[in-house]
């Protein structure tokens, strides 16, 4: 990150909420603790982790998307 990107300005008319940190306040997130991801969690399979996070996104009211890219030579192709 360079200095110019850290001084990014947002148009306040296009922002619903303004916070001093990147953490959502408790009043916006009413999610049962069993569904909240924790640092250090491990899963037996990648699909188990994906399923857990997908379920978390549903109860926390946001969506997820799986995205991958491939590189052929110097060209990157999104799939």
VEXPAGU-342895 format. One record per residue (C-alpha): residue number from 1; residue in three letters; x, z, y. Coordinates in steps of 0.05 Angstrom, whole numbers, plus 5000, padded with zeros to 4 digits. Layout:
BEGIN
<pt><pos>NUM</pos><code>ALA</code><east>X</east><up>Z</up><north>Y</north></pt>
...
end
This chain:
BEGIN
<pt><pos>1</pos><code>UNK</code><east>5000</east><up>5000</up><north>5000</north></pt>
<pt><pos>2</pos><code>UNK</code><east>5027</east><up>4983</up><north>5068</north></pt>
<pt><pos>3</pos><code>UNK</code><east>5011</east><up>5016</up><north>5135</north></pt>
<pt><pos>4</pos><code>UNK</code><east>4961</east><up>4962</up><north>5155</north></pt>
<pt><pos>5</pos><code>UNK</code><east>4918</east><up>4973</up><north>5093</north></pt>
<pt><pos>6</pos><code>UNK</code><east>4917</east><up>5049</up><north>5102</north></pt>
<pt><pos>7</pos><code>UNK</code><east>4888</east><up>5040</up><north>5173</north></pt>
<pt><pos>8</pos><code>UNK</code><east>4828</east><up>4999</up><north>5149</north></pt>
<pt><pos>9</pos><code>UNK</code><east>4767</east><up>5007</up><north>5193</north></pt>
<pt><pos>10</pos><code>UNK</code><east>4696</east><up>5005</up><north>5167</north></pt>
<pt><pos>11</pos><code>UNK</code><east>4635</east><up>4983</up><north>5206</north></pt>
<pt><pos>12</pos><code>UNK</code><east>4594</east><up>5047</up><north>5207</north></pt>
<pt><pos>13</pos><code>UNK</code><east>4528</east><up>5009</up><north>5212</north></pt>
<pt><pos>14</pos><code>UNK</code><east>4541</east><up>4981</up><north>5142</north></pt>
<pt><pos>15</pos><code>UNK</code><east>4559</east><up>5048</up><north>5110</north></pt>
<pt><pos>16</pos><code>UNK</code><east>4504</east><up>5095</up><north>5085</north></pt>
<pt><pos>17</pos><code>UNK</code><east>4548</east><up>5157</up><north>5080</north></pt>
<pt><pos>18</pos><code>UNK</code><east>4616</east><up>5175</up><north>5109</north></pt>
<pt><pos>19</pos><code>UNK</code><east>4660</east><up>5226</up><north>5074</north></pt>
<pt><pos>20</pos><code>UNK</code><east>4730</east><up>5253</up><north>5084</north></pt>
<pt><pos>21</pos><code>UNK</code><east>4749</east><up>5243</up><north>5011</north></pt>
<pt><pos>22</pos><code>UNK</code><east>4734</east><up>5195</up><north>4954</north></pt>
<pt><pos>23</pos><code>UNK</code><east>4694</east><up>5248</up><north>4916</north></pt>
<pt><pos>24</pos><code>UNK</code><east>4619</east><up>5244</up><north>4919</north></pt>
<pt><pos>25</pos><code>UNK</code><east>4585</east><up>5309</up><north>4943</north></pt>
<pt><pos>26</pos><code>UNK</code><east>4547</east><up>5348</up><north>4891</north></pt>
<pt><pos>27</pos><code>UNK</code><east>4480</east><up>5331</up><north>4923</north></pt>
<pt><pos>28</pos><code>UNK</code><east>4490</east><up>5257</up><north>4906</north></pt>
<pt><pos>29</pos><code>UNK</code><east>4511</east><up>5269</up><north>4834</north></pt>
<pt><pos>30</pos><code>UNK</code><east>4463</east><up>5309</up><north>4791</north></pt>
<pt><pos>31</pos><code>UNK</code><east>4494</east><up>5294</up><north>4723</north></pt>
<pt><pos>32</pos><code>UNK</code><east>4495</east><up>5341</up><north>4663</north></pt>
<pt><pos>33</pos><code>UNK</code><east>4567</east><up>5363</up><north>4650</north></pt>
<pt><pos>34</pos><code>UNK</code><east>4565</east><up>5335</up><north>4578</north></pt>
<pt><pos>35</pos><code>UNK</code><east>4562</east><up>5265</up><north>4607</north></pt>
<pt><pos>36</pos><code>UNK</code><east>4617</east><up>5272</up><north>4659</north></pt>
<pt><pos>37</pos><code>UNK</code><east>4685</east><up>5243</up><north>4640</north></pt>
<pt><pos>38</pos><code>UNK</code><east>4742</east><up>5293</up><north>4641</north></pt>
<pt><pos>39</pos><code>UNK</code><east>4817</east><up>5281</up><north>4650</north></pt>
<pt><pos>40</pos><code>UNK</code><east>4851</east><up>5280</up><north>4582</north></pt>
<pt><pos>41</pos><code>UNK</code><east>4790</east><up>5259</up><north>4541</north></pt>
<pt><pos>42</pos><code>UNK</code><east>4808</east><up>5219</up><north>4479</north></pt>
<pt><pos>43</pos><code>UNK</code><east>4767</east><up>5173</up><north>4435</north></pt>
<pt><pos>44</pos><code>UNK</code><east>4780</east><up>5146</up><north>4365</north></pt>
<pt><pos>45</pos><code>UNK</code><east>4761</east><up>5075</up><north>4384</north></pt>
<pt><pos>46</pos><code>UNK</code><east>4759</east><up>5035</up><north>4448</north></pt>
<pt><pos>47</pos><code>UNK</code><east>4685</east><up>5021</up><north>4436</north></pt>
<pt><pos>48</pos><code>UNK</code><east>4672</east><up>5097</up><north>4435</north></pt>
<pt><pos>49</pos><code>UNK</code><east>4703</east><up>5104</up><north>4504</north></pt>
<pt><pos>50</pos><code>UNK</code><east>4664</east><up>5044</up><north>4530</north></pt>
<pt><pos>51</pos><code>UNK</code><east>4599</east><up>5073</up><north>4503</north></pt>
<pt><pos>52</pos><code>UNK</code><east>4613</east><up>5141</up><north>4534</north></pt>
<pt><pos>53</pos><code>UNK</code><east>4628</east><up>5111</up><north>4602</north></pt>
<pt><pos>54</pos><code>UNK</code><east>4567</east><up>5065</up><north>4598</north></pt>
<pt><pos>55</pos><code>UNK</code><east>4522</east><up>5125</up><north>4584</north></pt>
<pt><pos>56</pos><code>UNK</code><east>4555</east><up>5163</up><north>4641</north></pt>
<pt><pos>57</pos><code>UNK</code><east>4543</east><up>5105</up><north>4689</north></pt>
<pt><pos>58</pos><code>UNK</code><east>4469</east><up>5105</up><north>4671</north></pt>
<pt><pos>59</pos><code>UNK</code><east>4458</east><up>5179</up><north>4685</north></pt>
<pt><pos>60</pos><code>UNK</code><east>4502</east><up>5176</up><north>4748</north></pt>
<pt><pos>61</pos><code>UNK</code><east>4463</east><up>5115</up><north>4774</north></pt>
<pt><pos>62</pos><code>UNK</code><east>4517</east><up>5062</up><north>4777</north></pt>
<pt><pos>63</pos><code>UNK</code><east>4530</east><up>5000</up><north>4736</north></pt>
<pt><pos>64</pos><code>UNK</code><east>4591</east><up>4977</up><north>4698</north></pt>
<pt><pos>65</pos><code>UNK</code><east>4618</east><up>4909</up><north>4679</north></pt>
<pt><pos>66</pos><code>UNK</code><east>4671</east><up>4888</up><north>4629</north></pt>
<pt><pos>67</pos><code>UNK</code><east>4719</east><up>4839</up><north>4660</north></pt>
<pt><pos>68</pos><code>UNK</code><east>4781</east><up>4805</up><north>4631</north></pt>
<pt><pos>69</pos><code>UNK</code><east>4831</east><up>4755</up><north>4656</north></pt>
<pt><pos>70</pos><code>UNK</code><east>4877</east><up>4707</up><north>4620</north></pt>
<pt><pos>71</pos><code>UNK</code><east>4941</east><up>4677</up><north>4645</north></pt>
<pt><pos>72</pos><code>UNK</code><east>4965</east><up>4608</up><north>4625</north></pt>
<pt><pos>73</pos><code>UNK</code><east>5032</east><up>4593</up><north>4656</north></pt>
<pt><pos>74</pos><code>UNK</code><east>5027</east><up>4614</up><north>4729</north></pt>
<pt><pos>75</pos><code>UNK</code><east>4952</east><up>4604</up><north>4731</north></pt>
<pt><pos>76</pos><code>UNK</code><east>4904</east><up>4662</up><north>4722</north></pt>
<pt><pos>77</pos><code>UNK</code><east>4835</east><up>4646</up><north>4694</north></pt>
<pt><pos>78</pos><code>UNK</code><east>4778</east><up>4695</up><north>4697</north></pt>
<pt><pos>79</pos><code>UNK</code><east>4731</east><up>4699</up><north>4638</north></pt>
end
